[in-house]
Amino acid sequence: PILCYLHLIRETFIHLMGANSDLLSLVDGVTVRLLRSRAPKVSDTDFKFLERRMNLENVEVSEADTKDEILFRDIEDPDLRHSIWNRLKSISYPIPTLESFFKDRLWLEVGQNVMQQLIAPDLNPSQRSTIDESLGELYNTSVPMSIPFRQHHIRSQLFELWRFSLQYGFEMTGPAYHRRLPRTGRRSQHRRMPGLTRGLNVPDQSILWQYFFWLAKEQNFDISVAEGFQIGPAQLPSIMACDYPEDGEEDVTMGRRHGKPYTDSADADCFALSQDALSEPWVAKQSTANSVTAGFVRRSVFEAFFSYLKAGSLEWPVADSPSPGIGNTTEMNLPGESMIGEPPIPVLSERNIRPAAFAPTASSAPFVEQCETPTAMQSGDSRPSFIVMKFYFLDQSVEERSLTYLEPFVMNRFFERLSTKFIISNPGRNNRTLPGSSCCAHYDSNNFSPLHATWRFYILTGSEEPGNKSRKRRREGGSDELIEAKSWLENELGELAKQ
């Protein structure tokens, strides 16, 4: 969860810079403070607040205003500022920063405390595992299925356990651990909302634990339960749709957009993390105005921590009809942004999944053999005979090429040259940029995961005015450059094919 949140921070700001990481050095501390937890596509107030501080009309401002109120003050190029604003105003989730991360961790710790009750105490501190890894070791493997599908299935089950642990975490941990924050003032005391009534309609703590352990068992995890402790499908109260503020005509204050939630929004928080709410797209426009509500904040923070568990989906292949694309997962976009890739997905090793008693029959043997094939093909002892890469040129359609996979020293030279003209990225790792020297290592362990190569159409002009600390950049992408780039690529691919 922590890496997922930090990854979202990085990808959000890289997206604002047009996927140009070199420009991140021009993002100053004032800008980060002004952007923190703002959601300009959702909130009309946030939109106007940020639009004024972008100062796109070059209005004369005082030195104090320039220091304290202007966004991206070190970027002076008008075209670049307009392109940043166009991307900024499309962000439909509270913009995360390191400050919001450290405050949101306080809420995450509540769920961690609940989840840790499913795991036996670690007797070897030198080999500490994450909660996800520890539960992955407890997964029952009695039902034969492909390795990629099993890992996807485990992620889906972990998502459900994390969801429940944070939906009812405060009620399950009790006063000895963490509590919600009290109301902050008269403005926060709105009318009672429909749904759960805290203290009256919330199940007893023992009922919640009974249901939670039963849920883990139902999700196919072999957890240990204390002798005499009863588990089962306890009846939980129904949750009606609600939010805070109730009318949805104003934003919650900035202080309520990160950190532990408040008591007067408990009903809205509980609904926001319900199965029904998370399974549907968030409807930002609840009334005549767009606003950032408590429910929207709680869902957004949860997705910032746990979107890695929902990245992609796989269908379960049957024995007599194997799926040819079993090794691939569909790309999942992070909240509100189609240009931000999927977060890193932890791979649960098969040796860390506890095997269960399973006697293969004659009819199941071919299927079991098929399930183990991806592991053999992705081992370091077997290199692929060909690989696939996808090439992108501005707004042109994607070109997918199959390349003969030659000896490492030949391929390394090819990828190094390619990286001088293209940005090489891994779509399975949130479009993380790779140097040319790392491409062979990727294909050696991920035979069927094509890398993406995007033409570098943002380049330095080399012009810097004296006394100006900001670097000037311009967009290159005319038809001549496009023809030249494609011609260069064809020559390189031709030379590779001759070897």
C-alpha positions as CSV (number, residue, x, y, z in Angstrom):
1,P,0.0,0.0,0.0
2,I,2.7,2.5,0.9
3,L,4.6,2.0,-2.4
4,C,1.3,2.3,-4.3
5,Y,0.6,5.7,-2.7
6,L,4.1,7.0,-3.2
7,H,3.9,5.8,-6.8
8,L,0.7,7.8,-7.3
9,I,2.5,10.9,-6.1
10,R,5.3,10.5,-8.5
11,E,3.1,9.6,-11.5
12,T,0.7,12.5,-10.8
13,F,3.5,15.1,-11.0
14,I,5.1,13.4,-14.0
15,H,1.8,13.5,-15.7
16,L,1.5,17.2,-15.0
17,M,4.9,17.7,-16.6
18,G,3.8,15.9,-19.8
19,A,5.7,12.7,-18.9
20,N,8.9,14.7,-18.9
21,S,10.7,13.8,-15.6
22,D,13.4,16.4,-16.3
23,L,10.9,19.1,-15.5
24,L,10.2,17.8,-12.0
25,S,13.1,19.9,-10.8
26,L,11.1,23.0,-11.6
27,V,8.2,22.1,-9.2
28,D,8.8,24.3,-6.2
29,G,7.6,23.8,-2.6
30,V,4.9,26.5,-2.8
31,T,3.4,24.7,-5.8
32,V,3.3,21.4,-4.0
33,R,1.6,23.1,-1.0
34,L,-1.0,24.8,-3.2
35,L,-1.8,21.6,-5.1
36,R,-2.0,19.3,-2.0
37,S,-5.4,17.5,-1.9
38,R,-7.0,19.7,-4.5
39,A,-9.3,18.0,-7.1
40,P,-9.9,20.6,-9.8
41,K,-12.1,18.4,-12.0
42,V,-14.4,17.6,-9.1
43,S,-14.5,20.8,-7.2
44,D,-15.5,24.1,-8.7
45,T,-13.9,25.9,-5.8
46,D,-10.6,24.0,-6.3
47,F,-10.7,24.8,-10.1
48,K,-11.1,28.5,-9.5
49,F,-8.5,28.5,-6.8
50,L,-5.8,26.9,-9.0
51,E,-6.8,28.8,-12.1
52,R,-6.1,32.1,-10.4
53,R,-2.7,30.9,-9.2
54,M,-1.6,29.6,-12.6
55,N,-1.8,33.3,-13.7
56,L,-2.2,32.3,-17.3
57,E,-3.0,35.9,-18.3
58,N,0.3,37.2,-17.0
59,V,-1.3,39.6,-14.6
60,E,1.2,41.8,-12.7
61,V,1.6,40.6,-9.2
62,S,3.7,41.8,-6.2
63,E,6.8,40.0,-5.1
64,A,5.0,38.6,-2.1
65,D,2.3,37.2,-4.3
66,T,4.9,35.7,-6.6
67,K,6.5,34.0,-3.7
68,D,3.5,32.7,-1.9
69,E,0.6,32.3,-4.4
70,I,1.8,31.5,-7.9
71,L,1.9,27.9,-9.2
72,F,5.0,26.7,-11.1
73,R,6.7,30.1,-10.7
74,D,10.0,28.7,-12.1
75,I,8.3,27.8,-15.4
76,E,7.9,30.9,-17.6
77,D,7.2,29.5,-21.0
78,P,3.5,30.4,-21.7
79,D,2.9,27.4,-23.9
80,L,4.3,25.0,-21.3
81,R,2.2,26.7,-18.5
82,H,-0.9,26.3,-20.6
83,S,-0.2,22.6,-21.3
84,I,0.4,22.0,-17.6
85,W,-2.9,23.7,-16.7
86,N,-4.8,21.6,-19.3
87,R,-3.5,18.5,-17.6
88,L,-4.0,19.9,-14.0
89,K,-7.6,20.8,-14.5
90,S,-8.4,17.2,-15.6
91,I,-7.3,15.6,-12.3
92,S,-10.3,14.1,-10.6
93,Y,-8.9,12.9,-7.3
94,P,-7.2,14.8,-4.4
95,I,-3.7,15.5,-5.5
96,P,-1.4,13.5,-3.2
97,T,1.9,14.8,-1.7
98,L,4.4,13.6,0.9
99,E,2.6,15.6,3.5
100,S,-0.8,14.0,2.8
101,F,0.9,10.6,2.7
102,F,2.3,10.8,6.2
103,K,-1.1,11.9,7.5
104,D,-3.0,9.2,5.6
105,R,-0.7,6.6,7.0
106,L,-2.3,7.1,10.3
107,W,-5.6,5.8,8.8
108,L,-3.8,3.0,7.0
109,E,-2.4,1.8,10.4
110,V,-5.9,1.1,11.6
111,G,-6.5,-1.4,8.8
112,Q,-3.0,-2.8,9.3
113,N,-3.8,-3.5,12.9
114,V,-6.9,-5.4,11.9
115,M,-5.2,-7.4,9.0
116,Q,-2.3,-8.5,11.3
117,Q,-4.7,-10.5,13.4
118,L,-5.0,-13.0,10.6
119,I,-1.3,-13.7,10.6
120,A,0.7,-15.6,13.2
121,P,3.5,-13.6,15.0
122,D,6.7,-13.4,13.0
123,L,9.3,-15.5,14.8
124,N,12.1,-14.4,12.5
125,P,12.4,-10.6,12.4
126,S,15.3,-10.7,10.1
127,Q,13.0,-12.0,7.3
128,R,10.0,-9.7,7.7
129,S,7.2,-10.1,5.2
130,T,4.5,-7.7,4.2
131,I,0.9,-8.4,5.2
132,D,0.1,-9.3,1.6
133,E,3.0,-11.7,1.4
134,S,2.2,-13.4,4.7
135,L,-1.4,-13.9,3.7
136,G,-0.3,-15.1,0.2
137,E,1.6,-17.9,2.0
138,L,-1.7,-19.0,3.6
139,Y,-3.7,-19.2,0.4
140,N,-5.2,-22.7,-0.2
141,T,-4.1,-24.1,-3.6
142,S,-6.4,-27.2,-3.6
143,V,-8.2,-25.9,-6.8
144,P,-6.0,-26.2,-9.9
145,M,-5.7,-22.9,-11.8
146,S,-3.1,-21.1,-13.8
147,I,-0.4,-19.2,-12.0
148,P,-1.3,-15.8,-13.4
149,F,-5.0,-16.3,-12.6
150,R,-4.2,-17.5,-9.1
151,Q,-2.1,-14.4,-8.4
152,H,-4.9,-12.2,-9.7
153,H,-7.4,-14.1,-7.6
154,I,-5.3,-13.6,-4.4
155,R,-5.0,-9.9,-5.1
156,S,-8.8,-9.7,-5.5
157,Q,-9.3,-11.5,-2.2
158,L,-6.8,-9.3,-0.4
159,F,-8.6,-6.2,-1.7
160,E,-11.8,-7.4,-0.1
161,L,-10.1,-8.0,3.3
162,W,-8.4,-4.6,3.2
163,R,-11.7,-2.9,2.3
164,F,-13.5,-4.5,5.3
165,S,-10.6,-3.8,7.7
166,L,-10.7,-0.1,6.9
167,Q,-14.5,0.2,6.6
168,Y,-15.0,-1.0,10.2
169,G,-11.4,-0.6,11.5
170,F,-12.2,1.9,14.2
171,E,-15.0,-0.2,15.6
172,M,-12.9,-3.3,15.5
173,T,-9.7,-1.9,17.2
174,G,-11.4,-0.1,20.1
175,P,-10.3,2.8,22.2
176,A,-7.0,1.1,23.0
177,Y,-5.7,1.8,19.5
178,H,-7.0,4.6,17.2
179,R,-10.1,6.7,17.3
180,R,-11.7,9.0,14.8
181,L,-11.0,12.7,15.2
182,P,-13.7,14.8,17.0
183,R,-15.7,17.4,15.3
184,T,-13.7,20.6,14.6
185,G,-16.3,23.3,14.9
186,R,-19.9,24.4,14.4
187,R,-19.6,24.2,10.6
188,S,-19.1,20.5,10.8
189,Q,-22.3,19.7,12.7
190,H,-24.7,19.0,9.9
191,R,-27.9,17.2,10.1
192,R,-27.9,13.4,10.7
193,M,-27.6,11.5,7.5
194,P,-29.3,8.2,6.5
195,G,-27.4,5.0,6.8
196,L,-25.5,3.7,9.8
197,T,-26.1,5.5,13.1
198,R,-22.8,5.2,15.0
199,G,-23.3,3.6,18.5
200,L,-26.8,2.4,17.7
201,N,-26.7,0.5,14.4
202,V,-23.1,-0.7,14.3
203,P,-22.6,-4.4,15.1
204,D,-20.9,-5.4,18.3
205,Q,-17.1,-5.6,18.0
206,S,-17.2,-9.4,18.5
207,I,-19.7,-9.7,15.6
208,L,-17.4,-7.8,13.3
209,W,-14.4,-10.0,14.2
210,Q,-16.6,-13.1,13.7
211,Y,-17.5,-11.9,10.2
212,F,-14.0,-10.8,9.4
213,F,-12.4,-14.2,10.2
214,W,-15.2,-16.0,8.3
215,L,-14.6,-13.7,5.3
216,A,-10.9,-14.6,5.3
217,K,-11.8,-18.3,5.4
218,E,-14.3,-17.8,2.6
219,Q,-11.6,-16.1,0.5
220,N,-9.6,-19.3,0.7
221,F,-7.0,-18.3,3.3
222,D,-6.0,-21.0,5.8
223,I,-5.9,-18.8,8.8
224,S,-5.8,-20.0,12.4
225,V,-8.6,-19.2,14.8
226,A,-8.4,-19.3,18.6
227,E,-10.0,-22.3,20.1
228,G,-13.6,-21.6,21.1
229,F,-13.9,-18.5,18.9
230,Q,-17.0,-18.7,16.7
231,I,-16.8,-17.5,13.1
232,G,-19.6,-17.3,10.6
233,P,-21.5,-15.1,8.2
234,A,-22.8,-12.6,10.7
235,Q,-25.7,-10.3,9.7
236,L,-24.3,-6.8,9.1
237,P,-26.7,-3.8,8.9
238,S,-27.5,-2.5,5.5
239,I,-25.9,0.8,4.5
240,M,-27.8,3.5,2.7
241,A,-26.2,5.8,0.3
242,C,-25.1,9.0,2.1
243,D,-22.4,11.6,2.1
244,Y,-21.0,14.5,4.1
245,P,-21.8,17.4,3.8
246,E,-25.3,16.1,3.2
247,D,-26.3,18.7,0.6
248,G,-23.1,18.3,-1.4
249,E,-23.0,22.0,-2.2
250,E,-19.7,22.8,-0.4
251,D,-16.3,21.2,-0.1
252,V,-15.0,19.7,3.1
253,T,-12.2,21.7,4.5
254,M,-8.6,21.0,3.4
255,G,-7.8,19.7,6.9
256,R,-10.4,16.9,6.4
257,R,-9.0,15.7,3.1
258,H,-6.1,13.7,4.6
259,G,-5.3,11.9,7.8
260,K,-7.7,10.2,10.1
261,P,-11.5,10.7,9.4
262,Y,-13.8,12.6,11.7
263,T,-16.7,11.2,13.8
264,D,-19.4,13.3,12.0
265,S,-18.6,11.7,8.7
266,A,-18.5,8.1,9.9
267,D,-21.6,7.1,8.0
268,A,-20.3,8.6,4.7
269,D,-16.9,6.9,5.2
270,C,-18.6,3.6,5.8
271,F,-20.7,3.9,2.7
272,A,-17.8,5.1,0.5
273,L,-15.9,1.8,1.4
274,S,-18.9,-0.5,0.9
275,Q,-18.8,-3.1,-1.9
276,D,-21.6,-1.4,-3.8
277,A,-19.9,2.0,-3.7
278,L,-16.5,0.8,-4.8
279,S,-17.9,-1.3,-7.6
280,E,-19.4,1.8,-9.3
281,P,-17.7,4.9,-10.7
282,W,-17.8,7.8,-8.3
283,V,-20.5,10.3,-9.3
284,A,-18.9,13.7,-8.7
285,K,-21.9,15.8,-9.6
286,Q,-24.4,15.1,-6.8
287,S,-26.3,18.4,-7.1
288,T,-26.0,21.7,-8.9
289,A,-22.4,22.1,-7.8
290,N,-19.3,19.9,-7.9
291,S,-17.7,19.5,-4.5
292,V,-15.2,17.4,-2.6
293,T,-17.1,15.4,0.0
294,A,-16.0,13.2,2.9
295,G,-17.1,10.1,1.0
296,F,-15.1,11.1,-2.1
297,V,-12.0,11.7,0.0
298,R,-12.2,8.4,1.8
299,R,-12.7,6.4,-1.4
300,S,-9.8,8.3,-3.1
301,V,-7.4,7.7,-0.3
302,F,-8.3,4.0,-0.2
303,E,-7.7,3.7,-4.0
304,A,-4.4,5.6,-3.6
305,F,-3.2,2.8,-1.2
306,F,-4.8,-0.2,-2.8
307,S,-5.4,0.3,-6.5
308,Y,-2.5,-2.1,-7.1
309,L,-4.7,-5.0,-6.0
310,K,-7.3,-4.2,-8.7
311,A,-4.9,-3.8,-11.6
312,G,-6.1,-5.9,-14.5
313,S,-8.3,-9.0,-14.7
314,L,-8.1,-12.5,-15.9
315,E,-10.6,-15.1,-16.9
316,W,-10.3,-18.6,-15.6
317,P,-9.2,-20.9,-18.4
318,V,-10.6,-24.4,-18.5
319,A,-8.6,-27.6,-19.2
320,D,-10.0,-28.2,-22.7
321,S,-10.0,-24.6,-23.7
322,P,-6.7,-22.9,-22.7
323,S,-6.5,-19.1,-22.9
324,P,-3.7,-18.0,-25.3
325,G,-3.3,-14.7,-23.4
326,I,-3.1,-16.1,-19.9
327,G,0.1,-14.2,-19.1
328,N,-1.4,-10.7,-19.9
329,T,-3.5,-8.4,-17.7
330,T,-5.5,-5.5,-18.9
331,E,-4.2,-2.1,-18.0
332,M,-6.0,-0.3,-15.2
333,N,-5.9,3.5,-14.9
334,L,-5.5,5.2,-11.6
335,P,-8.4,7.4,-10.3
336,G,-9.5,9.8,-12.9
337,E,-6.5,9.8,-15.1
338,S,-6.2,7.8,-18.3
339,M,-2.6,8.9,-18.9
340,I,-1.3,7.4,-15.6
341,G,-0.4,3.8,-15.9
342,E,-1.2,1.0,-13.5
343,P,0.6,0.8,-10.2
344,P,3.2,-1.8,-9.5
345,I,1.7,-5.2,-8.8
346,P,3.5,-7.4,-6.2
347,V,4.2,-10.9,-7.6
348,L,3.4,-13.6,-5.1
349,S,5.8,-16.4,-5.6
350,E,4.4,-19.9,-5.9
351,R,6.8,-21.2,-3.3
352,N,5.3,-18.7,-0.8
353,I,1.8,-20.1,-1.3
354,R,0.9,-22.9,1.0
355,P,0.1,-26.1,-1.0
356,A,-3.0,-28.0,0.0
357,A,-3.8,-31.7,-0.4
358,F,-4.7,-32.3,-4.0
359,A,-4.5,-35.6,-5.8
360,P,-4.4,-35.0,-9.6
361,T,-6.6,-37.3,-11.7
362,A,-6.1,-38.4,-15.2
363,S,-8.5,-35.7,-16.5
364,S,-6.8,-33.0,-14.5
365,A,-3.2,-33.8,-15.3
366,P,-3.0,-32.0,-18.6
367,F,-4.4,-28.9,-16.9
368,V,-1.9,-29.0,-14.1
369,E,0.9,-29.3,-16.6
370,Q,-0.4,-26.3,-18.5
371,C,-0.6,-24.3,-15.3
372,E,3.1,-24.8,-14.6
373,T,4.2,-23.9,-18.1
374,P,4.5,-20.1,-17.6
375,T,6.9,-20.6,-14.7
376,A,9.3,-22.7,-16.8
377,M,9.1,-20.3,-19.7
378,Q,9.9,-17.3,-17.5
379,S,12.9,-18.9,-15.8
380,G,16.4,-17.5,-16.3
381,D,17.5,-20.7,-18.1
382,S,15.2,-20.2,-21.1
383,R,15.5,-17.1,-23.3
384,P,12.7,-16.3,-25.8
385,S,13.5,-16.6,-29.5
386,F,11.6,-13.4,-30.3
387,I,10.1,-10.4,-28.4
388,V,7.5,-7.9,-29.0
389,M,7.7,-4.1,-28.7
390,K,5.2,-1.4,-29.3
391,F,6.2,1.9,-30.9
392,Y,4.3,5.2,-30.5
393,F,4.7,8.3,-32.6
394,L,2.7,11.3,-31.3
395,D,-1.0,10.8,-32.4
396,Q,-0.2,8.0,-34.9
397,S,-1.5,4.5,-34.3
398,V,0.6,2.1,-32.4
399,E,3.0,-0.1,-34.3
400,E,3.7,-3.5,-32.8
401,R,6.8,-5.2,-34.0
402,S,8.2,-8.8,-33.4
403,L,12.0,-8.8,-33.0
404,T,14.3,-11.7,-33.2
405,Y,15.9,-12.0,-29.7
406,L,19.6,-12.3,-30.3
407,E,22.5,-12.6,-27.9
408,P,22.6,-10.2,-24.9
409,F,25.5,-8.0,-26.2
410,V,23.7,-7.5,-29.5
411,M,20.4,-6.7,-27.9
412,N,21.9,-4.4,-25.3
413,R,23.6,-2.3,-28.1
414,F,20.2,-2.1,-29.9
415,F,18.3,-1.0,-26.8
416,E,21.0,1.6,-25.9
417,R,20.7,3.2,-29.3
418,L,16.9,3.0,-29.2
419,S,16.8,4.8,-25.9
420,T,18.5,7.8,-27.5
421,K,15.5,8.4,-29.7
422,F,12.6,6.8,-27.8
423,I,11.5,6.7,-24.2
424,I,11.3,3.0,-23.2
425,S,8.7,2.2,-20.6
426,N,7.1,-0.8,-18.9
427,P,3.3,-0.7,-19.1
428,G,3.1,-3.5,-16.4
429,R,4.9,-1.2,-14.0
430,N,2.9,2.0,-14.3
431,N,4.8,3.0,-17.5
432,R,8.0,3.1,-15.5
433,T,10.9,4.4,-17.7
434,L,13.6,1.9,-18.3
435,P,17.2,2.6,-19.5
436,G,18.3,0.6,-22.5
437,S,20.6,-1.5,-20.4
438,S,17.6,-2.9,-18.4
439,C,15.5,-4.1,-21.4
440,C,17.2,-7.5,-21.7
441,A,16.6,-8.2,-18.1
442,H,13.0,-7.4,-18.5
443,Y,12.5,-9.7,-21.5
444,D,14.5,-12.5,-19.9
445,S,11.9,-12.7,-17.0
446,N,8.8,-11.4,-18.8
447,N,8.8,-13.1,-22.2
448,F,5.2,-12.0,-23.1
449,S,5.2,-8.5,-21.6
450,P,6.0,-6.1,-24.5
451,L,7.8,-2.8,-23.6
452,H,6.6,0.5,-25.1
453,A,8.8,2.9,-26.9
454,T,7.6,6.4,-27.3
455,W,9.3,8.9,-29.6
456,R,11.0,11.7,-27.7
457,F,9.1,14.7,-29.1
458,Y,10.0,16.9,-26.1
459,I,13.5,18.2,-26.4
460,L,15.7,21.0,-24.9
461,T,16.1,24.0,-27.2
462,G,19.4,24.7,-25.6
463,S,18.4,28.4,-25.0
464,E,18.7,29.8,-21.5
465,E,18.4,33.5,-20.9
466,P,21.1,35.0,-18.5
467,G,19.8,35.2,-14.9
468,N,16.8,33.0,-15.7
469,K,16.9,29.7,-13.7
470,S,14.1,28.1,-15.6
471,R,14.9,25.9,-18.6
472,K,13.2,26.7,-21.8
473,R,11.6,23.8,-23.7
474,R,9.6,23.6,-26.9
475,R,7.6,20.8,-28.6
476,E,9.1,19.2,-31.6
477,G,6.8,17.0,-33.7
478,G,6.4,18.2,-37.3
479,S,6.0,15.9,-40.3
480,D,9.7,16.1,-41.2
481,E,10.7,14.9,-37.7
482,L,8.2,12.2,-37.8
483,I,9.4,10.9,-41.1
484,E,13.0,11.0,-39.9
485,A,12.2,9.1,-36.7
486,K,10.4,6.4,-38.5
487,S,13.2,6.1,-41.1
488,W,15.7,5.8,-38.3
489,L,13.7,3.1,-36.6
490,E,13.4,1.1,-39.8
491,N,17.1,1.3,-40.4
492,E,17.8,0.1,-36.9
493,L,15.4,-2.8,-37.1
494,G,16.8,-3.7,-40.5
495,E,20.4,-3.8,-39.1
496,L,19.2,-6.0,-36.2
497,A,17.5,-8.5,-38.6
498,K,20.7,-8.9,-40.5
499,Q,22.6,-10.2,-37.5
